[in-house]
Every structure is written in C-alpha cells, then in structure tokens.
C-alpha cells in the first residue's frame, strides 16, 4: 500500500520515547531497567505468560540503552552482563 509509513516507538538516551521509521534492535523492560536481544528466551517466556509487555521498550542500539540507564540481560547478553557486573 503506497503512502503508508510505519513508525515505531523507541527510547532515546534520556529515556524518552520518540517515533522512528526503523525498528529497534534491542528490547528492554522499563521497570527492571534491563535490555536484551529481541529473541531473548527469557523475555519471550515472560511475554508468552502475559507479563512484561506493558513495560517493554525498544532501543536503536546498545549505546542508547546504556545511556538511558539500562543494564544488559544476563541471559541473552551474558558477556556484556559479565563486563557490566565487573565494572559495577
């Protein structure tokens, strides 16, 4: 359908939502301040059980998620999580 432009709501480095023509590459949970891959098994399990969705946010990239105050998921981003934990 010509003329239809899909927009996605992403979170910026200040934690504010904005409209984007591109999908986010990472998902996060607003309350726990954790971000991870969109195919994270842990997040998908929570979503399948009816949880998580109302607090789900999306980020353009990892740098933006970190700048917004989110930490890496220990499940799908284990190496990043271990580096974050060591630095904390």
FIKOLZA-1660 file (N, C-alpha, C; in steps of 0.1 Angstrom, whole numbers, plus 5000, padded with zeros to 4 digits):
% residues 88
   i   px   py   pz ch aa at
   1 5008 4988 5000  A  X  N
   1 5000 5000 5000  A  X CA
   1 5009 5012 5000  A  X  C
   2 5009 5020 4989  A  X  N
   2 5017 5031 4988  A  X CA
   2 5012 5042 4998  A  X  C
   3 5021 5050 5003  A  X  N
   3 5018 5061 5012  A  X CA
   3 5017 5058 5027  A  X  C
   4 5017 5045 5030  A  X  N
   4 5017 5041 5044  A  X CA
   4 5031 5040 5050  A  X  C
   5 5034 5048 5060  A  X  N
   5 5047 5048 5066  A  X CA
   5 5045 5043 5080  A  X  C
   6 5051 5032 5083  A  X  N
   6 5051 5026 5097  A  X CA
   6 5061 5033 5105  A  X  C
   7 5057 5036 5117  A  X  N
   7 5066 5042 5127  A  X CA
   7 5067 5033 5139  A  X  C
   8 5078 5033 5146  A  X  N
   8 5080 5025 5158  A  X CA
   8 5083 5035 5170  A  X  C
   9 5080 5031 5182  A  X  N
   9 5083 5039 5193  A  X CA
   9 5096 5034 5200  A  X  C
  10 5106 5042 5200  A  X  N
  10 5119 5038 5206  A  X CA
  10 5122 5047 5218  A  X  C
  11 5131 5043 5226  A  X  N
  11 5136 5051 5238  A  X CA
  11 5149 5057 5234  A  X  C
  12 5151 5070 5237  A  X  N
  12 5164 5077 5235  A  X CA
  12 5173 5076 5247  A  X  C
  13 5185 5082 5246  A  X  N
  13 5195 5081 5256  A  X CA
  13 5190 5088 5269  A  X  C
  14 5180 5097 5269  A  X  N
  14 5175 5103 5281  A  X CA
  14 5163 5095 5286  A  X  C
  15 5160 5084 5280  A  X  N
  15 5148 5076 5285  A  X CA
  15 5135 5080 5280  A  X  C
  16 5135 5089 5270  A  X  N
  16 5122 5095 5265  A  X CA
  16 5118 5087 5252  A  X  C
  17 5106 5085 5250  A  X  N
  17 5101 5079 5238  A  X CA
  17 5101 5088 5226  A  X  C
  18 5104 5082 5214  A  X  N
  18 5103 5090 5202  A  X CA
  18 5099 5081 5191  A  X  C
  19 5093 5087 5180  A  X  N
  19 5089 5079 5168  A  X CA
  19 5100 5077 5159  A  X  C
  20 5102 5065 5154  A  X  N
  20 5113 5062 5145  A  X CA
  20 5107 5054 5133  A  X  C
  21 5113 5057 5121  A  X  N
  21 5109 5049 5109  A  X CA
  21 5115 5035 5109  A  X  C
  22 5125 5033 5118  A  X  N
  22 5132 5020 5119  A  X CA
  22 5129 5013 5132  A  X  C
  23 5128 4999 5131  A  X  N
  23 5125 4991 5143  A  X CA
  23 5137 4992 5152  A  X  C
  24 5135 4990 5165  A  X  N
  24 5146 4989 5175  A  X CA
  24 5153 4976 5173  A  X  C
  25 5166 4976 5177  A  X  N
  25 5174 4963 5176  A  X CA
  25 5174 4956 5189  A  X  C
  26 5170 4963 5200  A  X  N
  26 5171 4957 5213  A  X CA
  26 5158 4960 5221  A  X  C
  27 5154 4951 5229  A  X  N
  27 5142 4953 5238  A  X CA
  27 5146 4955 5252  A  X  C
  28 5138 4962 5260  A  X  N
  28 5141 4963 5274  A  X CA
  28 5128 4963 5282  A  X  C
  29 5130 4963 5295  A  X  N
  29 5119 4963 5305  A  X CA
  29 5121 4975 5313  A  X  C
  30 5111 4984 5312  A  X  N
  30 5111 4997 5318  A  X CA
  30 5113 4997 5334  A  X  C
  31 5106 4987 5340  A  X  N
  31 5107 4987 5355  A  X CA
  31 5120 4981 5360  A  X  C
  32 5125 4971 5354  A  X  N
  32 5138 4964 5359  A  X CA
  32 5150 4971 5352  A  X  C
  33 5148 4979 5342  A  X  N
  33 5159 4986 5336  A  X CA
  33 5170 4976 5330  A  X  C
  34 5165 4965 5323  A  X  N
  34 5173 4955 5317  A  X CA
  34 5170 4956 5302  A  X  C
  35 5180 4955 5294  A  X  N
  35 5178 4954 5279  A  X CA
  35 5185 4941 5274  A  X  C
  36 5179 4936 5263  A  X  N
  36 5185 4924 5256  A  X CA
  36 5180 4923 5242  A  X  C
  37 5184 4912 5236  A  X  N
  37 5181 4909 5222  A  X CA
  37 5166 4907 5221  A  X  C
  38 5160 4910 5210  A  X  N
  38 5146 4908 5207  A  X CA
  38 5142 4893 5208  A  X  C
  39 5151 4884 5205  A  X  N
  39 5148 4870 5206  A  X CA
  39 5152 4863 5219  A  X  C
  40 5154 4871 5229  A  X  N
  40 5158 4866 5242  A  X CA
  40 5148 4856 5248  A  X  C
  41 5153 4844 5251  A  X  N
  41 5144 4833 5255  A  X CA
  41 5137 4837 5268  A  X  C
  42 5144 4844 5277  A  X  N
  42 5138 4848 5290  A  X CA
  42 5126 4858 5288  A  X  C
  43 5129 4868 5280  A  X  N
  43 5118 4878 5277  A  X CA
  43 5107 4872 5270  A  X  C
  44 5109 4863 5260  A  X  N
  44 5099 4857 5253  A  X CA
  44 5090 4848 5262  A  X  C
  45 5096 4841 5271  A  X  N
  45 5089 4833 5281  A  X CA
  45 5079 4842 5289  A  X  C
  46 5084 4853 5294  A  X  N
  46 5076 4863 5302  A  X CA
  46 5064 4868 5293  A  X  C
  47 5067 4871 5281  A  X  N
  47 5057 4877 5272  A  X CA
  47 5046 4866 5269  A  X  C
  48 5051 4853 5267  A  X  N
  48 5041 4842 5264  A  X CA
  48 5032 4840 5276  A  X  C
  49 5037 4843 5288  A  X  N
  49 5029 4841 5301  A  X CA
  49 5020 4854 5304  A  X  C
  50 5020 4863 5295  A  X  N
  50 5012 4875 5297  A  X CA
  50 5018 4886 5305  A  X  C
  51 5031 4885 5308  A  X  N
  51 5038 4895 5316  A  X CA
  51 5047 4904 5306  A  X  C
  52 5053 4914 5312  A  X  N
  52 5064 4921 5306  A  X CA
  52 5059 4931 5295  A  X  C
  53 5049 4928 5287  A  X  N
  53 5045 4936 5275  A  X CA
  53 5042 4951 5279  A  X  C
  54 5035 4954 5290  A  X  N
  54 5032 4968 5293  A  X CA
  54 5044 4976 5297  A  X  C
  55 5055 4969 5300  A  X  N
  55 5067 4977 5304  A  X CA
  55 5078 4975 5294  A  X  C
  56 5075 4970 5282  A  X  N
  56 5085 4967 5272  A  X CA
  56 5088 4980 5265  A  X  C
  57 5101 4982 5263  A  X  N
  57 5106 4994 5255  A  X CA
  57 5116 4989 5245  A  X  C
  58 5119 4997 5235  A  X  N
  58 5128 4993 5224  A  X CA
  58 5139 5004 5222  A  X  C
  59 5151 4999 5219  A  X  N
  59 5162 5008 5217  A  X CA
  59 5168 5006 5203  A  X  C
  60 5174 5017 5198  A  X  N
  60 5181 5017 5185  A  X CA
  60 5193 5008 5185  A  X  C
  61 5201 5009 5196  A  X  N
  61 5213 5002 5198  A  X CA
  61 5217 5001 5213  A  X  C
  62 5228 4994 5215  A  X  N
  62 5232 4991 5229  A  X CA
  62 5237 5004 5236  A  X  C
  63 5244 5013 5228  A  X  N
  63 5249 5025 5234  A  X CA
  63 5237 5034 5240  A  X  C
  64 5226 5034 5232  A  X  N
  64 5214 5041 5237  A  X CA
  64 5208 5035 5249  A  X  C
  65 5207 5022 5250  A  X  N
  65 5202 5015 5261  A  X CA
  65 5210 5018 5274  A  X  C
  66 5223 5018 5272  A  X  N
  66 5232 5020 5284  A  X CA
  66 5231 5035 5288  A  X  C
  67 5231 5044 5278  A  X  N
  67 5229 5058 5282  A  X CA
  67 5216 5061 5289  A  X  C
  68 5206 5053 5286  A  X  N
  68 5193 5055 5292  A  X CA
  68 5192 5049 5306  A  X  C
  69 5203 5042 5310  A  X  N
  69 5204 5037 5324  A  X CA
  69 5200 5022 5325  A  X  C
  70 5200 5015 5314  A  X  N
  70 5196 5001 5314  A  X CA
  70 5209 4992 5314  A  X  C
  71 5208 4980 5320  A  X  N
  71 5219 4971 5321  A  X CA
  71 5216 4959 5311  A  X  C
  72 5227 4952 5307  A  X  N
  72 5225 4941 5298  A  X CA
  72 5218 4929 5305  A  X  C
  73 5211 4921 5297  A  X  N
  73 5204 4909 5302  A  X CA
  73 5215 4898 5305  A  X  C
  74 5214 4892 5316  A  X  N
  74 5223 4881 5320  A  X CA
  74 5221 4868 5311  A  X  C
  75 5209 4867 5305  A  X  N
  75 5206 4855 5298  A  X CA
  75 5211 4856 5283  A  X  C
  76 5206 4866 5276  A  X  N
  76 5210 4867 5262  A  X CA
  76 5222 4875 5258  A  X  C
  77 5227 4883 5268  A  X  N
  77 5239 4891 5266  A  X CA
  77 5249 4888 5277  A  X  C
  78 5252 4875 5279  A  X  N
  78 5260 4871 5291  A  X CA
  78 5273 4878 5291  A  X  C
  79 5280 4879 5280  A  X  N
  79 5294 4886 5280  A  X CA
  79 5292 4901 5284  A  X  C
  80 5283 4908 5278  A  X  N
  80 5281 4922 5282  A  X CA
  80 5277 4923 5297  A  X  C
  81 5268 4914 5301  A  X  N
  81 5264 4914 5315  A  X CA
  81 5276 4912 5324  A  X  C
  82 5284 4902 5321  A  X  N
  82 5296 4900 5330  A  X CA
  82 5305 4912 5330  A  X  C
  83 5307 4918 5319  A  X  N
  83 5315 4931 5319  A  X CA
  83 5309 4942 5327  A  X  C
  84 5296 4943 5326  A  X  N
  84 5288 4953 5333  A  X CA
  84 5290 4950 5348  A  X  C
  85 5288 4938 5352  A  X  N
  85 5289 4934 5366  A  X CA
  85 5303 4936 5372  A  X  C
  86 5313 4933 5364  A  X  N
  86 5327 4935 5369  A  X CA
  86 5330 4950 5371  A  X  C
  87 5324 4958 5362  A  X  N
  87 5326 4973 5363  A  X CA
  87 5318 4979 5374  A  X  C
  88 5308 4972 5379  A  X  N
  88 5299 4979 5389  A  X CA
  88 5304 4978 5403  A  X  C
% end
